[in-house]
């Protein structure tokens, strides 16, 4: 594989008003009685060469966003405009059939569980080379060289390609998954909780590998995670989701030190503090009530039943995602008036 250079300021992915509704059916032959709004009007952009973190509680829809972009799901609505290598823009939400073939090369995924995402009946060579064969991306004579090259680049020995997944540790399996994503020379990699199933020491190795690969090949990551310490380490910008909607978006330093949304403040208060001398300065914000039901969300702001700053307007009027302080966006009616605390920086 050869390192690429390119314009890191160009917008690689522009997601606008993305929706993914799953139908709720009644009985075996009954009709649709409602929808689970897993992703409800989500918008954000990713620039070429950056790592964008997508964070929120379990069930907030962040994984569904990634799968819609990769077209594992066909979105219910919205646009996913992707800048192709030739300079043209393709709406990934609209393409079907053979038009999806270039997408399989340019947009790749790294899944959470490295064992369940690998076929136990296939060797490492078959796993990594499968995408090249199925999509006819390389002639057969060049596939072996590409596979060995990418296997070496992720820190595995070339002779491992004839082994099966059960012969490897969790960290080595995740390196195989990364190799499978990297082998097509993609433009965007969607990392879905890629290190959450790994031991802490192995997690650091995988994160360092991903960061090295990003710099070397000018990769772009959508980094889906609930681990804010990891997000702070690897991401350039962060998008915060709550019940299928974006509530805040900002560069990583701003989101951690100057949150503008009460939900983001609560997330930041849960970030572990490594320095014991600073732990006294942290006060955990415990949200009251339950997460809203995406099949029957509350009116107005979805967060208002759990927000200690909620007013009558929050219960009736949906806040728009608006820009404050240049590149800091927030969906809160009273963001300018609130004095919120960021994470305690160790």
PEURDA-V5656 format. One record per residue. N is the residue number from 1. BURIAL is + if it has 24 or more other ideal C-beta (glycine too) atoms within 12 Angstrom, else -. Layout:
<<N | BURIAL> <N | BURIAL>>
This chain:
<<1 | +> <2 | -> <3 | -> <4 | -> <5 | -> <6 | -> <7 | -> <8 | -> <9 | -> <10 | -> <11 | -> <12 | +> <13 | +> <14 | +> <15 | +> <16 | -> <17 | -> <18 | +> <19 | +> <20 | +> <21 | +> <22 | +> <23 | -> <24 | -> <25 | -> <26 | -> <27 | -> <28 | -> <29 | -> <30 | -> <31 | -> <32 | -> <33 | -> <34 | -> <35 | -> <36 | +> <37 | +> <38 | +> <39 | +> <40 | +> <41 | +> <42 | +> <43 | +> <44 | +> <45 | +> <46 | +> <47 | +> <48 | +> <49 | +> <50 | +> <51 | +> <52 | +> <53 | +> <54 | +> <55 | +> <56 | +> <57 | +> <58 | -> <59 | -> <60 | +> <61 | +> <62 | +> <63 | +> <64 | +> <65 | +> <66 | +> <67 | +> <68 | +> <69 | +> <70 | +> <71 | +> <72 | -> <73 | +> <74 | +> <75 | +> <76 | +> <77 | -> <78 | +> <79 | +> <80 | +> <81 | +> <82 | +> <83 | +> <84 | +> <85 | -> <86 | -> <87 | -> <88 | -> <89 | -> <90 | +> <91 | +> <92 | +> <93 | +> <94 | -> <95 | +> <96 | -> <97 | -> <98 | -> <99 | -> <100 | -> <101 | -> <102 | +> <103 | +> <104 | +> <105 | +> <106 | +> <107 | +> <108 | +> <109 | +> <110 | +> <111 | +> <112 | +> <113 | -> <114 | +> <115 | +> <116 | -> <117 | +> <118 | +> <119 | -> <120 | -> <121 | -> <122 | -> <123 | +> <124 | +> <125 | +> <126 | +> <127 | +> <128 | +> <129 | +> <130 | +> <131 | +> <132 | +> <133 | +> <134 | -> <135 | -> <136 | -> <137 | -> <138 | +> <139 | -> <140 | -> <141 | -> <142 | -> <143 | +> <144 | -> <145 | -> <146 | +> <147 | +> <148 | +> <149 | +> <150 | +> <151 | +> <152 | -> <153 | +> <154 | +> <155 | +> <156 | +> <157 | -> <158 | -> <159 | -> <160 | +> <161 | +> <162 | -> <163 | +> <164 | -> <165 | +> <166 | -> <167 | -> <168 | +> <169 | -> <170 | +> <171 | +> <172 | +> <173 | +> <174 | +> <175 | +> <176 | +> <177 | +> <178 | +> <179 | +> <180 | +> <181 | +> <182 | +> <183 | +> <184 | +> <185 | +> <186 | +> <187 | +> <188 | +> <189 | +> <190 | +> <191 | +> <192 | +> <193 | +> <194 | +> <195 | +> <196 | +> <197 | +> <198 | +> <199 | -> <200 | -> <201 | -> <202 | +> <203 | +> <204 | -> <205 | +> <206 | +> <207 | +> <208 | -> <209 | +> <210 | +> <211 | +> <212 | -> <213 | +> <214 | +> <215 | -> <216 | -> <217 | +> <218 | +> <219 | +> <220 | +> <221 | +> <222 | +> <223 | +> <224 | +> <225 | +> <226 | +> <227 | +> <228 | +> <229 | +> <230 | +> <231 | +> <232 | +> <233 | +> <234 | +> <235 | +> <236 | +> <237 | +> <238 | +> <239 | +> <240 | +> <241 | +> <242 | +> <243 | +> <244 | +> <245 | +> <246 | +> <247 | +> <248 | +> <249 | +> <250 | +> <251 | +> <252 | +> <253 | -> <254 | +> <255 | +> <256 | +> <257 | -> <258 | +> <259 | +> <260 | +> <261 | +> <262 | +> <263 | +> <264 | +> <265 | +> <266 | +> <267 | +> <268 | +> <269 | +> <270 | +> <271 | +> <272 | -> <273 | -> <274 | -> <275 | -> <276 | -> <277 | -> <278 | -> <279 | -> <280 | -> <281 | -> <282 | -> <283 | -> <284 | -> <285 | +> <286 | -> <287 | +> <288 | -> <289 | -> <290 | -> <291 | +> <292 | +> <293 | -> <294 | +> <295 | -> <296 | -> <297 | +> <298 | +> <299 | -> <300 | +> <301 | +> <302 | +> <303 | +> <304 | +> <305 | +> <306 | +> <307 | +> <308 | -> <309 | +> <310 | +> <311 | -> <312 | -> <313 | -> <314 | +> <315 | -> <316 | -> <317 | -> <318 | -> <319 | +> <320 | -> <321 | +> <322 | -> <323 | -> <324 | +> <325 | -> <326 | -> <327 | -> <328 | +> <329 | +> <330 | +> <331 | +> <332 | +> <333 | +> <334 | +> <335 | +> <336 | -> <337 | -> <338 | +> <339 | -> <340 | +> <341 | +> <342 | +> <343 | +> <344 | +> <345 | -> <346 | ->>
